[in-house]
Amino acid sequence: MDLDLKAKSVVVTGGGSNIGRAIVLAFADEGASITIGDIDEVQAGRVAEMALERGAMGVQVVKTDVTNLEQVKAMFSAAVDKFGTVDVLVNNVGWDQLMFFTQTTPEFWQRIIQINYVGVLNCTKVALDVMIPRNSGAIVSISSDASRQGESREAVYGGVKAAINSFMKTIARENGRFGIRCNVVCPGVTVPESNEEVGDTSMWAVSDAMFTAEQFEKIAKALPLRKLGRPADVANAVVFLSSNVAGHITGQVLSVSGGYSMAG
Ligand SMILES: NC(=O)c1ccc[n+]([C@@H]2O[C@H](COP(=O)([O-])OP(=O)(O)OC[C@H]3O[C@@H](n4cnc5c(N)ncnc54)[C@H](O)[C@@H]3O)[C@@H](O)[C@H]2O)c1
């Protein structure tokens, strides 16, 4: 199957670590031209090198905080300058810290909202400014099964990810007429395979910050597929939804979570 992504200009936010890293490498396998926007330039640089080795047409890292609209505009300008346009945006940046809602503070809520939601608004706005005049484009946002299930210790994060699902459906409705498709991928627990796959700014950088080994085992056992997700599982779905093969799919929310949620 020809995904027709060769030399397509793809922007991946948070492409330095774990799922974002796997997304960059999966686009590299298709020969895409990739702009990685990440606050961690060092880790993103390592991924960029690997992406070139894997067959990317070109790769650049633009140090970007997605919560800052001016920095997001600069990242898209760099992508357009180097690769001519932006065909695909992957809104991958996300952040959480597991806590019961009663333990959280308004400062924590604001941080979750800024990184997970405002970052998506910023990048989507600037991407549409590039895509609408061209009557073409694909946007994939990474949400979470916490948005569909109501997960303990993820109250604010799950709520914000549900907002992303809804936001992307509206963006899909408003912009389908311009040939722009917008979809969402909801990972379940998706663990890095080694420490090399995560940077210092990753949610996974602190050992056991998310789950202990025992908890991982329990989570895997409870899934219909009896195994945790790997970053490449999510990346494969993202690449598919970004490609022309998914040319008649828009406004959809797809779980990649071993059957954790089954939305009808
Ligand atoms: N890993 C999981 O189990 C899981 C499950 C469900 C959903 N998700 C979602 O998948 C996405 C990726 O998760 P991950 O596990 O790969 O995360 P991660 O923490 O390993 O990587 C996130 C990357 O984003 C970058 N980043 C953080 N804040 C940023 C900002 N303000 N601007 C630019 N870059 C920033 C980090 O430097 C890092 O490279 C997130 O949206 C997350 O919410 C992950």
The ligand as an ORCA input file, in Angstrom:
! r2SCAN-3c Opt
* xyz 0 1
  N       2.519      7.240     27.106
  C       1.288      6.990     27.482
  O       1.006      6.035     28.231
  C       0.161      7.854     27.000
  C      -1.159      7.415     27.195
  C      -2.191      8.201     26.722
  C      -1.928      9.367     26.049
  N      -0.632      9.772     25.881
  C      -0.390     11.027     25.164
  O       0.556     10.778     24.140
  C       1.364     11.935     23.926
  C       2.847     11.586     24.058
  O       3.067     10.995     25.330
  P       4.512     10.441     25.734
  O       4.324      9.362     26.707
  O       5.298     10.191     24.515
  O       5.096     11.738     26.494
  P       6.595     12.145     26.895
  O       6.463     12.932     28.156
  O       7.511     10.965     26.890
  O       7.058     13.120     25.707
  C       6.500     14.397     25.543
  C       7.427     15.229     24.695
  O       6.832     16.550     24.606
  C       7.809     17.534     24.911
  N       7.131     18.686     25.527
  C       6.584     18.761     26.766
  N       6.031     19.977     26.952
  C       6.231     20.665     25.807
  C       5.892     21.978     25.369
  N       5.222     22.831     26.176
  N       6.228     22.359     24.120
  C       6.920     21.510     23.297
  N       7.284     20.271     23.659
  C       6.935     19.852     24.894
  C       8.787     16.852     25.858
  O      10.034     17.505     25.825
  C       8.819     15.429     25.298
  O       9.811     15.318     24.295
  C       0.860     12.967     24.939
  O      -0.095     13.803     24.361
  C       0.229     12.106     26.010
  O      -0.739     12.833     26.754
  C       0.419      9.039     26.343
*
